[in-house]
């Protein structure tokens, strides 16, 4: 959840200059969430609901929605999703991997 919150904060800070990079981060977070969901231990929500919840909490004012729309417009017409290979623990951030290592001990 922290990774998703950070990426949506990045959208608010830099909606257009790093839009493609930011979208790749979102794809990575979704891949990690799908991986965790397949483990049936670590995440209860469907990955897309998880991301949508963070998005809804973050985009809670007109100003923030405007920045998100600028970001979305910058990506318009592109294809940025990850593939099946991205749905492994390798898609997870180092913070998540560290937590997973602690759980498995």
C-alpha positions as CSV (number, residue, x, y, z in Angstrom):
1,X,0.0,0.0,0.0
2,X,2.9,2.4,0.8
3,X,4.4,1.8,-2.7
4,X,1.0,2.6,-4.3
5,X,0.6,5.7,-2.1
6,X,4.1,6.9,-3.1
7,X,3.4,6.5,-6.8
8,X,0.2,8.5,-6.6
9,X,2.0,11.2,-4.7
10,X,4.5,11.3,-7.5
11,X,1.7,11.8,-10.0
12,X,0.5,14.8,-8.0
13,X,4.1,16.3,-7.8
14,X,5.0,15.6,-11.5
15,X,1.9,14.7,-13.5
16,X,3.5,15.0,-17.0
17,X,7.3,15.1,-16.9
18,X,7.6,11.5,-15.6
19,X,4.2,10.0,-16.7
20,X,5.6,7.0,-18.5
21,X,8.1,6.2,-15.7
22,X,5.3,6.5,-13.2
23,X,2.9,4.3,-15.2
24,X,5.7,1.6,-15.2
25,X,5.8,1.8,-11.4
26,X,2.0,1.4,-11.2
27,X,2.3,-1.7,-13.5
28,X,5.1,-3.1,-11.2
29,X,2.9,-2.5,-8.1
30,X,0.0,-4.3,-9.8
31,X,2.3,-7.2,-10.7
32,X,3.5,-7.5,-7.1
33,X,-0.1,-7.3,-5.8
34,X,-1.2,-10.1,-8.2
35,X,1.8,-12.2,-7.0
36,X,0.8,-11.6,-3.3
37,X,-2.8,-12.4,-4.1
38,X,-1.8,-15.7,-5.6
39,X,0.0,-16.5,-2.4
40,X,-3.4,-16.4,-0.6
41,X,-1.7,-15.2,2.5
42,X,-0.6,-11.6,2.1
43,X,-3.4,-9.6,0.5
44,X,-7.2,-9.9,0.7
45,X,-8.2,-7.4,-1.9
46,X,-8.2,-8.0,-5.7
47,X,-5.1,-6.1,-7.0
48,X,-7.1,-3.6,-9.1
49,X,-9.4,-2.8,-6.2
50,X,-6.3,-2.3,-4.0
51,X,-4.9,0.2,-6.5
52,X,-8.3,1.9,-7.0
53,X,-8.7,2.4,-3.3
54,X,-5.3,4.1,-3.0
55,X,-6.2,6.2,-6.1
56,X,-9.5,7.2,-4.6
57,X,-8.0,8.2,-1.2
58,X,-5.3,10.3,-3.0
59,X,-7.5,12.0,-5.7
60,X,-9.9,13.6,-3.2
61,X,-9.9,17.2,-4.4
62,X,-10.5,19.0,-7.7
63,X,-6.9,20.2,-7.9
64,X,-5.6,16.6,-7.4
65,X,-8.1,15.2,-10.0
66,X,-6.9,17.9,-12.5
67,X,-3.3,16.8,-12.0
68,X,-4.3,13.2,-12.5
69,X,-6.1,14.1,-15.7
70,X,-3.0,15.9,-16.9
71,X,-1.0,12.7,-16.2
72,X,-3.6,10.5,-17.9
73,X,-3.7,12.8,-21.0
74,X,0.1,12.6,-21.2
75,X,-0.2,8.8,-21.5
76,X,-3.1,8.9,-23.9
77,X,-2.7,6.5,-26.9
78,X,0.1,4.5,-25.3
79,X,0.3,0.9,-24.1
80,X,2.1,0.5,-20.8
81,X,0.9,-2.7,-19.0
82,X,3.2,-5.4,-17.8
83,X,3.0,-9.0,-18.8
84,X,2.7,-12.3,-16.9
85,X,6.4,-12.3,-16.2
86,X,5.8,-9.2,-14.0
87,X,3.6,-11.1,-11.6
88,X,6.4,-12.5,-9.4
89,X,8.1,-11.4,-6.3
90,X,10.6,-9.6,-8.5
91,X,7.9,-7.1,-9.2
92,X,7.8,-6.2,-5.6
93,X,9.9,-3.4,-4.1
94,X,12.8,-4.1,-1.8
95,X,10.7,-3.1,1.2
96,X,8.0,-5.7,0.3
97,X,10.7,-8.4,-0.3
98,X,12.2,-7.6,3.1
99,X,8.9,-8.0,4.8
100,X,8.3,-11.3,2.9
101,X,11.6,-12.6,4.0
102,X,10.7,-11.8,7.6
103,X,7.4,-13.6,7.3
104,X,8.9,-16.7,5.8
105,X,11.4,-17.2,8.7
